[in-house]
Amino acid sequence: MIRKNPRGDLPQVHPDAFVDPTAILCGLVIVEANVFIGPYAVIRADEMDGDGHIDPIVIGAHSNIQDGVVIHSKSGARVTIGQHTSIAHRAIVHGPCTVGNGVFIGFNSVLFNCTVEDRCVVRHNAVVDGCHLPPGFYVRSTTQIGKSTDLTSLPQVSVSASEFSEDVARTNNDLVRGYKLIQNEF
């Protein structure tokens, strides 16, 4: 469902993107080319700051937002998802937040008020809150990363984790093409 926010902003979806009919996109959302947005995902750019301003939520080209993902932002702050990035099932990305290119965010993970640079992998059920993850950073499943976490004690992304992330992105790009071919059958 594509709908306006209370201010009247409508999502902008590239014609080459696929948005599942059960997903909700509300407000100042920009979806770039060849993006897959799965069933029951919710992407809402509807909260304003005190001056009535809203920054967009941008989903970069060739990225995938999987089933049940929620992307929202506090007081109109910007959320940017880079290109070739995968946000897996039921993850929450709450702005302000910047997620780089080629990133994998695992099932049920939560990102809030953070920057996750290019090629990072955040595994399942992890929390990244109020910090900046450098490029190629690896967050193990169930790990909680915050402002006081010593990032130097944690590993970089392994080759196998990187290959897994790239495979997920490739698979979901194939889904975009497949669903675009049959979208009139829904």
Order of alpha helices (4+ residues) and beta strands (2+ residues): beta-beta-beta-beta-beta-beta-beta-beta-beta-beta-beta-beta-beta-beta-beta-beta-beta-beta-beta-beta-alpha
